[in-house]
Amino acid sequence: MYSHNGYRYDNPYLIERIVSALSYLTAGFVGFIWLLLGIFTKSSLRPFMKYHIFQSIFLSITYFLAVQILGMLGSIINFIPFVRNIFSMFLYPLIIPILFGFSIIQILIYTVLFYLVITSLMGKYSYLPWISDIIKMNVRN
């Protein structure tokens, strides 16, 4: 047993690693199903599983809300001529495909997703500033 970032844990089982990685890849859906299975079978999840499942769900909800809010702001800004031009001047370089058909924003999102999947498959706790701190405070051993 060893500790990392305030967590004490044993090596996670292979199924825990796979479910954690799939939870990130499916926007938390696999993790949510795993939580429901745990409730129905009255079994408790180990801290490793809780951490990654709740982090994947939290990230998915945060991403969804950010996309919706930015979409609404974009619609509002689209009606203001001068601001629309300035906004598009800053946004355009971020959304045009630059590398293998991916934009800078997509590359950043996929890089973070890759990091989360790899660390969960390795049996480690991934760390994203602010988000992991929120999850760690709310997921108890």
N, C-alpha and C positions, 0 to 999 in steps of 0.2 A: 504494500500500500504506500502511495506517495501523494504529495500535494502539489498543486499548481494553481496560482492565482486564488488562493484561499479555499480551493476544493481538495478534499481528500478522496481518493478513489482507487479502486483496483483497476487492472487492465479491463477495458470493456470487451465484451464478447463480440465475435464477428458479426452476429445478427444486429447488435446494437450499433456497430459502426456502419453497417449497410443501411439500416433504417435511418440513421442520422444523415447520411449522405443523400439518400433518396428524398428525405424531407426537404433538404435545400433545393434539390433539383425539381421538385414538384410543388414549390411554393408553399410548403408546409402541409400539404394534403396527406402524404404518407404518415407523417408524424401525428396528424390529427386522428387518423384511423388507428394508429398504434395507441394513442391515448384512450380512444374509445374501447379498444380491445382490453386495455389494462383496467378500465372501469368495469367492464362486463365480467372479466375474470377475477376481479377484486385483487389484482396484483399491483404492487407499487413499482414505479419505475426508478431505476438507479439515477443518481445525479447527472451522469454523463448524458443519458437519454433525455432527461428533463431539460437540461441546458440547451442541447442542440435542437430539440423539437420546438421549445418555446422561442428560441432565437430565430429559427426559420419562419415560424408563424409571425413573429413580431416584424421581421424584415419584410415579409410579403405584404403585410398590412401597411407598413410604413411606405413601401414602394408604391403600392396601389394609391394610397392617399396623396403622396407626392405627385404622381402622374395626374391625378384628377385635379388637384389644386393648381398645378402648373398649366394644365389645359384650360381651366377656367380663367386664370390670369392672362394666358395667351389670347383667349377670346376677347377679354376686356381690352387688352392693350391693342388688339387689332383695330379697334375703332378710333384710336388716337393716332393721327397721321405721323407726327414728328416722333413720338415715342415708339411707334411701330417700327420705324426705320432704324432707330438706335438699337432697339431690342433685337431685331433680326440681324443687325450687323454683328452683335456679340454672340447670338445663338447659332447663326449659320455655320461657323467653323466647328462647332461642337456636334452638329447633327449630319454633316455631309460624310459620306463614306470615304475613308482615307486608306484603310488597310484591309485588304481582302473583303471589301464591301461592308466593313463595320465602321461606325462613327466612333469618335472619342468617348462619348457617353456609353455606347454599347461595349466598347473595350474595357472601360472601367467596371461596368456591371459584371461582365463575364469574368474579369480578373478576380473580383471579390468572391463571386460564386465558386470559381475554381479553388480559391484559397479555403473557403468554408468546406467544400466537399473533400478536399485532400486532407485537411486537418482532422475532420471527423472520421475519415477512413483510416487515418493513422492512430486513432484513439486518443486524440488530444483535444483540449479545449481551445477553440479558436478565439481570437480577441479582435473585436471591432470597437474602437473608442466610443464611449457613451452607450452604445447599444448593448454590448456585453456587460457593462457595469449595471445597466438596468436589469438585465436578465439575471445576473448573479445576485442582485439584491432581492429579487422576487422568487427565485427558485432555491429552495432550502434543501439541504441534504436529508 
